[in-house]
Amino acid sequence: MTGTSNSPITVASAPGKVLIVGGYLVLDRNYSGLVVGTDACLYAAVQTQAVDVANRPYTPGDQKIPISVLSPQFQSAWWKYLFDSKDNSLSQYASADNGENPFVQVVIRVVMGLVNQLAPGKIQELLSAAHPALSSSSSSSSKRVGLKIVLSADNDFYSQREILEKMGLSLGSESLKKLPRMCETGTTLRGVHKTGLGSSAAMVTSLVAAILVHFGIIDQADLQPGQAASGKRGRSQQLIHNVAQYTHCLAQGKVGSGFDVSAAVYGSHVYRRFSPDVLDSAMGENIGIDEIEQAISPENPGWNSDVTPVSIPPRFILRLADVDAGSNTPSMVRKVLQYQKSSPREATALWSALDAANTNIRTLWDHLTAAAHADSADYNLAVDWCATHKSSEWKNAPKFAESPSHQLLVELVEGILRVRALQRQLGDNAQVPIEPLEQTKLLDACMEVPGVCMAAVPGAGGYDAIFCITLGEAASSAVAELWLSWTEMSVGPLLANQASSGVRTLDPELYPEIISQL
């Protein structure tokens, strides 16, 4: 499918994330975290087409490619750039409000530079088409052939409270289903309330993938759903991962844990971070493209993160909620790291206890999945019984002693309660509200709903989100009703569910909301 020109369109998507266990510990390569990808995604569409470069006239011999970026869900969210292939620089020459988008700008500069380095012929093809002297148009034309990019997101990445209120709808799942896909937020990018699904990491990943595929650096087939694992596919994913991690870090000005980008690339998995020093030579200003190419190369042994695929056990359903009370995650992380530094012996013991509790959750997921395959009858009977009873009653099941699956479900409940207790202890020690009292009351109430096996604060914790895992739709609906009736905080459900796939290319025909903007 094509947009406003006849050239092909490349669309890539990357999922959001939920860090089930591993908050704070995932910063340290000695520990790992369990991250689940969501079916809510960020999308990047790229097309070669005529771009308006008014006030930027063509001059003979220039090697600049115009690039226009639009994020139609936000007010005043468009930016126009010129990529200079002579020195791989990028300059912004226009925007809606003279503002900048550092994540978009860094990704385009780095990825276009890599395209110019790895496949200079592709850039020369674009330049030949871009020069008015080589086309039928006049040299005074304000149009030049370049790239048009559209960035869009599924609704769950942003709070829909104000939209629903304006429409006279309640804050519930049925109301959310009435909203158009990728609906306008009614505010600016800076003013939007995010829900914590990792929008910047998913945007960076989808944009990196879309540009690399558009120029043929990566084979589109390598990122299509259902493709079998192969060395070629793995290398393509590794390249996207490395470039996305690098550009995300560069835009943030620091090297983070990287679990959000890893989830955007690989979907659900157990994540152990890469050594931060792999990017030492490429961080900062005025880094040459040779240094960048070496740093992000899939053959660079410094990229030593561990990615172990994981699946939520059969019949488990992930439910997410946006809580209308913000947390300052960077500030919380700083305080936790300060505590770790000031009380090393105490912190090390607590880190070890948390790591053991987190590992237990991952192990139980694996064991439950294995149990479902080994004895599906026992597994389904256990899930059926637990789905209609409170978790505090599960030990009283008539056949508890005879059912391995039932015993595993009880262990899972005990395991998440252990994780939560240790998170509260860490919060108390570091004087950080990882699971504040308001959240404790809400989570305890969730665990009293029949069929709920897990409820906790994701990631770094705080006030702004919770997750529940239920054993079926009835329990999910009951949780949603609890959230709607909760009065101590405003708790809004999200529609996102778990998904195993990571970054992928898509059929443009299925996304008219995006293509209509090209």
MIZA-126618 format. One record per residue (C-alpha): residue in one letter; x, y, z. Coordinates in nm, 4 decimals, always signed. Each point is the difference from the previous one (the first is absolute). Last residue first. Layout:
! residues N
A | X | Y | Z
...
***
This chain:
! residues 518
L | +0.1675 | +1.0013 | +0.5014
Q | -0.2788 | +0.0629 | +0.2519
S | -0.2503 | -0.2347 | -0.1668
I | +0.2560 | -0.2772 | +0.0407
I | -0.0135 | +0.0131 | +0.3791
E | -0.3747 | -0.0244 | +0.0578
P | -0.0206 | -0.2336 | -0.3009
Y | +0.1952 | -0.2669 | +0.1897
L | -0.0872 | -0.3431 | -0.1395
E | +0.0999 | +0.0904 | -0.3558
P | +0.3476 | +0.0884 | +0.1261
D | +0.0750 | -0.3712 | +0.0545
L | +0.2307 | -0.0168 | +0.2985
T | +0.3663 | -0.0320 | +0.0916
R | +0.0937 | -0.1316 | +0.3425
V | +0.1511 | +0.0952 | +0.3348
G | -0.0853 | -0.2432 | +0.2790
S | -0.2427 | -0.2891 | +0.0157
S | -0.1159 | -0.1718 | +0.3199
A | -0.3062 | +0.2073 | +0.0781
Q | -0.1668 | +0.0727 | +0.3320
N | -0.3175 | +0.2082 | +0.0099
A | -0.0683 | +0.3683 | -0.0478
L | -0.3518 | +0.1344 | +0.0576
L | +0.1025 | +0.2293 | +0.2844
P | -0.2050 | +0.0344 | +0.3161
G | -0.0370 | +0.3290 | +0.1879
V | +0.0566 | +0.0405 | +0.3722
S | -0.0827 | +0.3356 | +0.1614
M | +0.1240 | -0.0290 | +0.3577
E | -0.1684 | -0.0490 | +0.3392
T | -0.3387 | -0.0565 | -0.1678
W | +0.0300 | -0.3419 | -0.1670
S | -0.3255 | -0.0889 | -0.1764
L | +0.1495 | +0.0044 | -0.3496
W | +0.3021 | -0.1997 | +0.1134
L | -0.2172 | -0.2624 | +0.1666
E | -0.2108 | -0.0322 | -0.3143
A | +0.3155 | -0.0548 | -0.2082
V | +0.1126 | -0.2683 | +0.2441
A | -0.3361 | -0.1768 | -0.0326
S | +0.0276 | +0.0136 | -0.3789
S | +0.3472 | -0.1550 | +0.0131
A | -0.1248 | -0.2711 | +0.2372
A | -0.2776 | -0.0898 | -0.2410
E | +0.2421 | +0.0139 | -0.2934
G | +0.2298 | -0.2709 | +0.1296
L | +0.2644 | -0.0836 | +0.2566
T | +0.1163 | +0.3507 | +0.0810
I | +0.3271 | +0.1894 | -0.0027
C | -0.0174 | +0.3488 | +0.1446
F | +0.2111 | +0.3059 | -0.0758
I | +0.0374 | +0.3360 | +0.1706
A | +0.0843 | +0.3528 | -0.1138
D | +0.0704 | +0.3623 | +0.1049
Y | +0.0677 | +0.0000 | +0.3717
G | +0.3482 | -0.1365 | +0.0353
G | +0.1611 | -0.3157 | -0.1308
A | +0.3380 | -0.0100 | -0.1740
G | -0.1238 | -0.2640 | -0.2409
P | -0.3546 | -0.1183 | +0.0558
V | -0.2112 | +0.0417 | +0.3162
A | -0.1536 | -0.3296 | +0.1072
A | -0.2870 | -0.2449 | -0.0423
M | +0.0321 | -0.3722 | -0.0706
C | -0.2318 | -0.3038 | +0.0210
V | -0.3398 | +0.1660 | -0.0408
G | -0.2791 | -0.2546 | -0.0552
P | -0.2342 | +0.1149 | +0.2743
V | +0.0662 | +0.3667 | +0.0909
E | +0.1772 | +0.0231 | +0.3368
M | +0.3359 | +0.0526 | -0.1733
C | -0.1404 | +0.3171 | -0.1551
A | -0.0931 | +0.1348 | +0.3450
D | +0.3561 | -0.0616 | +0.1184
L | +0.1250 | +0.1860 | -0.3077
L | -0.2225 | +0.3005 | +0.0719
K | +0.0952 | +0.0212 | +0.3671
T | +0.3693 | -0.0390 | -0.0815
Q | -0.0270 | +0.2681 | -0.2679
E | -0.1264 | +0.2573 | +0.2472
L | +0.2664 | -0.1094 | +0.2498
P | +0.2798 | +0.0698 | -0.2459
E | +0.1642 | -0.2897 | -0.1863
I | +0.3273 | +0.1487 | -0.1255
P | -0.0545 | +0.3187 | +0.2043
V | +0.3712 | +0.0820 | +0.0568
Q | +0.1632 | +0.0448 | +0.3398
A | +0.2881 | -0.2288 | -0.1043
N | -0.0548 | -0.2402 | +0.2908
D | -0.3784 | +0.0343 | -0.0103
G | -0.0147 | -0.0501 | -0.3761
L | +0.2301 | -0.2998 | +0.0188
Q | -0.2230 | -0.1515 | +0.2696
R | -0.3077 | +0.0688 | -0.2117
Q | +0.1667 | -0.1754 | -0.2932
L | +0.0868 | -0.2924 | +0.2279
A | -0.3639 | -0.0379 | +0.1058
R | -0.1155 | +0.0260 | -0.3620
V | +0.2364 | -0.2742 | -0.1145
R | -0.1182 | -0.2290 | +0.2819
L | -0.3647 | +0.0632 | -0.0903
I | +0.0914 | -0.0872 | -0.3597
G | +0.1478 | -0.3322 | +0.1128
E | -0.2849 | -0.0990 | +0.2305
V | -0.2407 | +0.0420 | -0.2905
L | +0.2329 | -0.1944 | -0.2285
E | +0.0399 | -0.2775 | +0.2586
V | -0.3774 | -0.0388 | +0.0098
L | -0.0082 | -0.0298 | -0.3783
L | +0.2790 | -0.2591 | +0.0120
Q | -0.1940 | -0.2081 | +0.2499
H | -0.3036 | +0.0033 | -0.2276
S | +0.2111 | -0.1152 | -0.2927
P | +0.1500 | -0.2875 | +0.2004
S | -0.3494 | -0.1209 | +0.0938
E | -0.0452 | -0.2794 | +0.2580
A | +0.0496 | +0.2057 | +0.3164
F | -0.2357 | +0.2726 | -0.1262
K | -0.2790 | -0.2424 | -0.0877
P | -0.2751 | +0.1427 | +0.2205
A | +0.1285 | +0.3600 | -0.0303
N | +0.0858 | +0.1529 | +0.3358
K | +0.3415 | +0.1243 | -0.1107
W | -0.1759 | +0.2215 | -0.2537
E | -0.2003 | +0.1918 | +0.2582
S | +0.2321 | +0.3045 | +0.0336
S | +0.0073 | +0.0142 | -0.3804
K | -0.3716 | +0.0789 | -0.0001
H | -0.2104 | -0.2575 | -0.1815
T | -0.1659 | -0.0297 | -0.3413
A | +0.3122 | +0.0051 | -0.2172
C | +0.1751 | -0.2297 | +0.2474
W | -0.2327 | -0.2880 | -0.0853
D | +0.0243 | +0.0424 | -0.3771
V | +0.3780 | +0.0522 | +0.0162
A | +0.0469 | -0.3227 | +0.1962
L | -0.2284 | -0.1978 | -0.2318
N | +0.1813 | +0.1435 | -0.3029
Y | +0.3415 | -0.0975 | +0.1330
D | -0.1053 | -0.3502 | +0.1014
A | -0.1529 | -0.0650 | -0.3429
S | +0.2927 | +0.1614 | -0.1833
D | +0.2514 | -0.2375 | +0.1527
A | +0.3472 | +0.0467 | -0.1521
H | -0.0825 | +0.3063 | -0.2099
A | -0.1711 | +0.1970 | +0.2766
A | +0.2641 | -0.1183 | +0.2478
A | +0.2782 | +0.1362 | -0.2214
T | -0.1690 | +0.3416 | -0.0131
L | -0.0488 | -0.0096 | +0.3772
H | +0.3657 | -0.0954 | +0.0520
D | +0.1235 | +0.2830 | -0.2214
W | -0.2224 | +0.2539 | +0.1761
L | +0.1173 | -0.1395 | +0.3341
T | +0.3627 | +0.0472 | -0.1001
R | -0.0609 | +0.3630 | -0.0996
I | -0.1723 | +0.0693 | +0.3322
N | +0.2783 | -0.1766 | +0.1948
T | +0.2615 | +0.2074 | -0.1793
N | -0.1675 | +0.3147 | +0.1321
A | +0.0022 | -0.1328 | +0.3576
A | +0.3657 | -0.1037 | -0.0257
D | +0.0916 | +0.3374 | -0.1497
L | -0.1890 | +0.1801 | +0.2743
A | +0.1862 | -0.1908 | +0.2711
S | +0.3344 | +0.0659 | -0.1672
W | -0.0791 | +0.3715 | -0.0411
L | -0.0999 | +0.0154 | +0.3682
A | +0.3279 | -0.1578 | +0.1120
T | +0.1965 | +0.2319 | -0.2279
A | -0.1910 | +0.3030 | +0.1301
E | +0.0790 | -0.0775 | +0.3628
R | +0.3696 | -0.0435 | -0.0731
P | +0.0208 | +0.3009 | -0.2336
S | -0.1794 | +0.2548 | +0.2186
S | +0.1031 | +0.3380 | -0.1472
K | +0.0443 | -0.1226 | -0.3585
Q | -0.3182 | -0.2063 | -0.0185
Y | -0.1907 | +0.2819 | +0.1688
Q | +0.1296 | +0.2473 | -0.2577
L | -0.1023 | -0.2415 | -0.2766
V | -0.3519 | -0.0155 | +0.1436
K | -0.0138 | +0.3788 | +0.0279
R | +0.1131 | +0.0494 | -0.3592
V | -0.2536 | -0.2538 | -0.1274
M | -0.2832 | +0.1784 | +0.1790
S | +0.1040 | +0.3358 | -0.1457
P | +0.0141 | -0.1469 | -0.3501
T | -0.3477 | -0.1584 | +0.0510
N | -0.1807 | +0.3165 | +0.1099
S | -0.3397 | -0.1482 | +0.0761
G | -0.3401 | +0.1249 | -0.1164
A | -0.3470 | -0.0585 | +0.1380
D | -0.2861 | -0.0854 | -0.2347
V | +0.0545 | -0.3756 | +0.0077
D | +0.0169 | -0.1694 | -0.3401
A | -0.0945 | -0.3646 | +0.0259
L | +0.1270 | -0.3135 | -0.1698
R | -0.1504 | -0.3457 | -0.0357
L | +0.2004 | -0.3067 | -0.1022
I | -0.1985 | -0.3171 | -0.0627
F | +0.1214 | -0.3479 | +0.0959
R | -0.1760 | -0.2780 | -0.1910
P | +0.3304 | -0.1656 | -0.0962
P | +0.3095 | +0.1168 | +0.1902
I | +0.1469 | +0.3372 | -0.1021
S | +0.2784 | -0.0718 | -0.2454
V | +0.3734 | +0.0488 | +0.0302
P | +0.2843 | +0.0512 | -0.2464
T | +0.3476 | +0.0280 | +0.1557
V | +0.1859 | +0.3161 | -0.0985
D | +0.3458 | +0.0432 | +0.1529
S | +0.1858 | +0.3253 | -0.0618
N | +0.3593 | -0.0357 | -0.1161
W | +0.0278 | +0.2735 | -0.2598
G | +0.3706 | +0.0538 | +0.0670
P | +0.0768 | -0.2809 | -0.2442
N | -0.0500 | +0.2434 | -0.2939
E | -0.1091 | -0.2273 | -0.2880
P | -0.3509 | +0.1473 | +0.0015
S | +0.1744 | +0.3340 | -0.0754
I | -0.1331 | +0.2898 | +0.2074
A | +0.3352 | +0.1232 | +0.1345
Q | +0.1971 | -0.0595 | -0.3185
E | -0.2526 | +0.1872 | -0.2118
I | -0.0103 | +0.2863 | +0.2505
E | +0.3794 | +0.0338 | +0.0001
D | +0.0053 | +0.0059 | -0.3803
I | -0.2906 | +0.2484 | -0.0046
G | +0.2046 | +0.2518 | +0.1934
I | -0.0970 | +0.1176 | +0.3487
N | -0.0458 | +0.3774 | +0.0097
E | -0.1884 | +0.0043 | +0.3298
G | -0.0050 | -0.2564 | +0.2781
M | -0.0346 | -0.3750 | +0.0200
A | +0.1677 | -0.2159 | -0.2638
S | +0.3190 | -0.1217 | +0.1699
D | -0.1718 | -0.0795 | +0.3284
L | -0.2831 | -0.1927 | -0.1661
V | +0.1186 | -0.3545 | +0.0790
D | +0.0916 | +0.1387 | +0.3441
P | -0.3600 | -0.0455 | +0.1155
S | +0.0342 | -0.3806 | +0.0215
F | -0.3212 | -0.1428 | -0.1451
R | -0.3010 | -0.0682 | +0.2210
R | -0.1470 | -0.3319 | +0.1043
Y | -0.3527 | -0.0424 | -0.1317
V | -0.2488 | -0.2843 | +0.0399
H | -0.2330 | +0.0225 | -0.2961
S | -0.3187 | +0.1402 | -0.1523
G | +0.0442 | +0.2017 | -0.3215
Y | +0.3379 | -0.0084 | -0.1775
V | +0.0545 | +0.3499 | -0.1388
A | -0.2362 | +0.2135 | +0.2102
A | +0.0782 | -0.2167 | +0.3032
S | +0.3723 | +0.0664 | -0.0493
V | -0.0718 | +0.3723 | -0.0298
D | -0.1824 | -0.0064 | +0.3344
F | +0.2656 | -0.2186 | +0.1650
G | +0.2786 | +0.2406 | -0.0954
S | +0.1404 | +0.0463 | +0.3502
G | +0.0836 | +0.3640 | -0.0668
V | +0.2995 | +0.1570 | -0.1736
K | -0.0279 | +0.3768 | +0.0350
G | -0.0755 | +0.3145 | -0.1993
Q | -0.3571 | -0.1023 | -0.0631
A | +0.0331 | +0.0518 | -0.3771
L | +0.3330 | -0.1837 | -0.0037
C | -0.1392 | -0.2874 | +0.2059
H | -0.2958 | -0.0420 | -0.2348
T | +0.2308 | +0.0287 | -0.3009
Y | +0.2340 | -0.2697 | +0.1317
Q | -0.2705 | -0.2407 | +0.1152
A | -0.1851 | +0.0392 | -0.3305
V | +0.3171 | -0.0551 | -0.2039
N | +0.0953 | -0.3088 | +0.2003
H | -0.3488 | -0.1502 | -0.0027
I | -0.0543 | +0.0661 | -0.3702
L | +0.3339 | -0.1665 | -0.0767
Q | -0.0788 | -0.2925 | +0.2299
Q | -0.3404 | -0.0516 | -0.1630
S | +0.1620 | -0.0098 | -0.3435
R | +0.2687 | -0.2369 | +0.1247
G | -0.2627 | -0.2337 | +0.1443
R | -0.1937 | -0.0025 | -0.3268
K | +0.3156 | -0.0912 | -0.1918
G | +0.0980 | -0.2683 | +0.2504
S | -0.3455 | -0.1489 | -0.0166
A | -0.3176 | -0.0221 | +0.2066
A | -0.3074 | -0.0785 | -0.2049
Q | -0.2095 | +0.2894 | -0.1269
G | -0.3498 | +0.0098 | +0.1455
P | -0.0311 | +0.3768 | +0.0071
Q | +0.2178 | +0.1892 | -0.2501
L | +0.3242 | +0.1472 | +0.1243
D | +0.2520 | -0.2010 | -0.2022
A | -0.2247 | +0.0264 | -0.3059
Q | +0.0658 | +0.3750 | -0.0155
D | +0.3666 | -0.0682 | -0.0675
I | +0.2167 | +0.2422 | +0.1940
I | +0.2270 | +0.2593 | -0.1597
G | -0.2608 | +0.0188 | -0.2770
F | -0.0545 | +0.3740 | +0.0186
H | -0.3564 | -0.0290 | +0.1289
V | +0.0998 | -0.2852 | +0.2323
L | +0.2602 | +0.2109 | +0.1812
I | -0.2391 | +0.2969 | +0.0135
A | -0.2926 | -0.2030 | +0.1375
A | +0.2124 | -0.1881 | +0.2546
V | +0.1538 | +0.3127 | +0.1518
L | -0.3442 | +0.1656 | +0.0104
S | -0.1637 | -0.3000 | +0.1691
T | +0.2783 | -0.0219 | +0.2587
V | +0.0027 | +0.3724 | +0.0815
M | -0.3779 | +0.0061 | +0.0361
A | -0.0012 | -0.3101 | +0.2220
A | +0.2710 | +0.1434 | +0.2246
S | -0.1750 | +0.3396 | +0.0216
S | -0.3405 | -0.1548 | +0.0671
G | +0.1103 | -0.2265 | +0.2843
L | -0.3336 | -0.1301 | +0.1296
G | -0.0100 | +0.2490 | +0.2874
T | -0.3475 | +0.1464 | -0.0474
K | +0.1006 | +0.3348 | -0.1476
H | -0.1802 | +0.3255 | +0.0774
V | +0.0373 | +0.2330 | -0.2996
G | +0.1332 | +0.3521 | +0.0487
R | +0.3364 | -0.0292 | -0.1727
L | -0.1448 | -0.1749 | -0.3031
T | -0.2675 | +0.2669 | -0.0166
T | -0.3669 | -0.0443 | +0.0835
G | -0.3284 | -0.1270 | -0.1405
T | +0.1251 | -0.3582 | +0.0034
E | -0.1108 | -0.0820 | -0.3533
C | -0.1176 | -0.3565 | -0.0469
M | +0.2304 | -0.2844 | -0.1027
R | -0.2993 | -0.2319 | -0.0442
P | -0.3309 | +0.1799 | +0.0435
L | -0.1435 | -0.0002 | +0.3524
K | -0.2991 | -0.2235 | +0.0716
K | +0.2178 | -0.2779 | +0.1445
L | +0.1189 | +0.2413 | +0.2691
S | -0.3574 | +0.0429 | +0.1207
E | -0.0466 | -0.3754 | +0.0334
S | +0.3268 | -0.0243 | +0.1934
G | -0.0979 | +0.2606 | +0.2557
L | +0.0390 | +0.3650 | +0.0980
S | -0.3581 | +0.1052 | -0.0688
L | -0.1033 | +0.1822 | -0.3164
G | -0.1260 | +0.3558 | -0.0398
M | +0.2068 | +0.0530 | -0.3148
K | +0.1998 | +0.2782 | +0.1664
E | +0.0596 | -0.2281 | +0.2985
L | +0.1157 | -0.2835 | -0.2245
I | +0.2534 | +0.2274 | -0.1712
E | +0.1203 | +0.1368 | +0.3347
R | +0.0577 | -0.3463 | +0.1438
Q | +0.1645 | -0.1507 | -0.3099
S | +0.3441 | -0.0371 | +0.1572
Y | +0.2672 | -0.0667 | -0.2593
F | +0.1779 | -0.3200 | -0.1063
D | -0.3310 | -0.1864 | +0.0018
N | -0.1245 | +0.1833 | -0.3093
D | +0.2188 | -0.1823 | -0.2487
A | +0.2756 | +0.2207 | -0.1304
S | +0.0887 | +0.2007 | -0.3084
L | +0.3134 | +0.1331 | -0.1713
V | -0.0109 | +0.1123 | -0.3636
I | +0.3149 | +0.0454 | -0.2072
K | +0.0330 | +0.1680 | -0.3399
L | +0.3389 | -0.0421 | -0.1630
G | +0.1590 | +0.1999 | -0.2803
V | -0.0729 | +0.1172 | -0.3516
R | +0.0113 | +0.3773 | -0.0086
K | -0.2892 | +0.2444 | -0.0270
S | +0.0369 | +0.3784 | +0.0248
S | +0.0565 | +0.0168 | -0.3752
S | +0.2485 | +0.2633 | -0.1192
S | +0.2076 | -0.2601 | -0.1829
S | -0.3057 | -0.0716 | -0.2087
S | -0.1435 | -0.3478 | -0.0102
S | +0.0764 | -0.2582 | -0.2675
S | +0.2693 | -0.1635 | +0.2088
L | +0.3798 | -0.0041 | +0.0072
A | +0.0383 | +0.3733 | +0.0576
P | -0.2626 | -0.0247 | +0.2730
H | +0.2375 | -0.2188 | +0.2030
A | -0.1902 | -0.2383 | +0.2258
A | -0.0149 | -0.2922 | -0.2416
S | +0.3757 | -0.0053 | -0.0288
L | +0.0306 | +0.0526 | +0.3745
L | -0.2238 | -0.2975 | +0.0726
E | +0.2005 | -0.2269 | -0.2263
Q | +0.3194 | +0.1338 | +0.1573
I | -0.1301 | -0.0919 | +0.3449
K | -0.0677 | -0.3566 | -0.1074
G | +0.3427 | -0.0224 | -0.1619
P | +0.1616 | +0.0907 | +0.3297
A | -0.1114 | -0.3320 | +0.1486
L | +0.1771 | -0.0597 | +0.3329
Q | +0.1347 | +0.3482 | +0.0674
N | -0.2876 | +0.2030 | -0.1433
V | -0.2463 | -0.2376 | +0.1662
L | +0.1932 | +0.0422 | +0.3245
G | -0.0177 | +0.3781 | -0.0284
M | -0.3726 | -0.0242 | -0.0683
V | -0.0310 | -0.2100 | +0.3148
V | +0.1999 | +0.2376 | +0.2197
R | -0.1581 | +0.3263 | -0.1125
I | -0.3530 | -0.1412 | -0.0178
V | +0.0203 | -0.1612 | +0.3435
V | +0.1513 | +0.3090 | +0.1648
Q | -0.2658 | +0.2335 | -0.1400
V | -0.2908 | -0.2241 | +0.0901
F | +0.1184 | -0.0403 | +0.3589
P | +0.0969 | +0.3664 | +0.0366
N | -0.3375 | +0.1365 | -0.1120
E | +0.0562 | +0.3714 | -0.0469
G | -0.2172 | +0.3072 | +0.0351
N | -0.0357 | +0.2920 | -0.2391
D | -0.3767 | -0.0244 | +0.0501
A | -0.1139 | -0.2064 | -0.2984
S | +0.3477 | -0.0837 | -0.1210
A | +0.2437 | +0.1208 | -0.2656
Y | +0.3639 | -0.0150 | -0.1102
Q | +0.1328 | -0.2800 | +0.2190
S | +0.3546 | -0.0931 | -0.0925
L | +0.1464 | -0.3471 | -0.0339
S | +0.3666 | -0.0802 | -0.0590
N | +0.1355 | -0.3012 | -0.1855
D | +0.2968 | +0.2036 | -0.1312
K | -0.0572 | +0.0017 | -0.3751
S | -0.3364 | -0.1777 | +0.0284
D | -0.1616 | +0.3109 | +0.1459
F | -0.3360 | -0.0918 | +0.1534
L | -0.2406 | +0.2933 | -0.0056
Y | -0.2784 | -0.0006 | +0.2579
K | -0.3648 | +0.0873 | +0.0415
W | -0.1973 | -0.0509 | +0.3215
W | -0.3648 | -0.0551 | +0.0756
A | -0.1887 | -0.0239 | +0.3274
S | -0.2020 | +0.3170 | +0.0516
Q | -0.2912 | -0.1804 | +0.1669
F | +0.0480 | -0.3691 | +0.0482
Q | -0.1507 | -0.3123 | -0.1576
P | +0.1382 | +0.0991 | -0.3418
S | +0.3692 | -0.0622 | +0.0743
L | +0.1572 | +0.1324 | -0.3198
V | +0.3595 | -0.0144 | -0.1222
S | +0.1363 | +0.1569 | -0.3207
I | +0.3434 | -0.0893 | -0.1320
P | +0.1786 | +0.2040 | -0.2656
I | +0.3181 | -0.1526 | -0.1463
K | +0.3097 | +0.2145 | -0.0337
Q | +0.2948 | -0.0635 | -0.2284
D | +0.0331 | +0.3464 | -0.1491
G | +0.1791 | +0.0118 | -0.3299
P | -0.2077 | +0.2744 | -0.1557
T | -0.2144 | +0.1856 | +0.2559
Y | -0.3602 | -0.0967 | +0.0618
P | -0.2079 | +0.2438 | +0.1968
R | -0.0674 | -0.0323 | +0.3758
N | -0.2610 | +0.2728 | +0.0528
A | -0.2686 | -0.2466 | -0.1065
V | +0.1239 | -0.3567 | +0.0310
D | -0.3279 | -0.1837 | -0.0570
V | +0.0663 | -0.3718 | -0.0253
A | -0.0603 | -0.2091 | -0.3105
Q | -0.0150 | -0.3696 | +0.0825
T | +0.1951 | -0.2967 | +0.1371
Q | -0.2215 | -0.1605 | +0.2624
V | +0.0515 | -0.0949 | +0.3640
A | -0.2610 | -0.1144 | +0.2535
A | +0.0835 | -0.0383 | +0.3694
Y | -0.2375 | -0.1675 | +0.2438
L | -0.0082 | -0.0293 | +0.3804
C | -0.1728 | -0.3077 | +0.1386
A | -0.2649 | -0.1274 | +0.2433
D | +0.0133 | -0.3802 | -0.0210
T | +0.2265 | +0.0097 | +0.3019
G | +0.3481 | -0.1371 | +0.0666
V | +0.0701 | -0.1610 | +0.3350
V | +0.3221 | +0.0594 | +0.1926
L | +0.1463 | -0.2330 | +0.2617
G | +0.3164 | +0.1522 | +0.1461
S | +0.3619 | -0.0979 | +0.0463
Y | +0.2816 | +0.0408 | +0.2505
N | +0.3789 | +0.0226 | -0.0067
R | -0.0281 | +0.2403 | -0.2936
D | -0.1312 | +0.2658 | +0.2364
L | -0.2737 | +0.2432 | -0.1153
V | -0.2409 | -0.2971 | -0.0051
L | +0.0162 | -0.0024 | +0.3803
Y | -0.1915 | +0.3307 | +0.0111
G | -0.3274 | -0.1731 | -0.1007
G | +0.0523 | -0.3678 | -0.0712
V | -0.3511 | -0.1404 | -0.0041
I | -0.2929 | +0.0541 | -0.2389
L | +0.1721 | +0.2665 | -0.2108
V | -0.2851 | +0.0879 | -0.2356
K | +0.0877 | +0.0999 | -0.3546
G | -0.1329 | +0.1660 | -0.3145
P | +0.0275 | -0.1652 | -0.3379
A | +0.1869 | +0.1080 | -0.3148
S | -0.1519 | +0.0591 | -0.3422
A | +0.1446 | +0.0469 | -0.3477
V | -0.1631 | +0.1403 | -0.3131
T | +0.1848 | +0.0443 | -0.3297
I | -0.1888 | +0.1720 | -0.2799
P | +0.0760 | -0.0550 | -0.3672
S | +0.0216 | +0.2910 | -0.2452
N | -0.3064 | +0.1204 | -0.1890
S | -0.0433 | +0.3259 | +0.1870
T | -0.2658 | +0.1287 | +0.2417
G | -0.0040 | -0.3275 | +0.1920
T | +0.0788 | -0.3323 | -0.1636
M | -0.1171 | -0.3570 | +0.0651
***
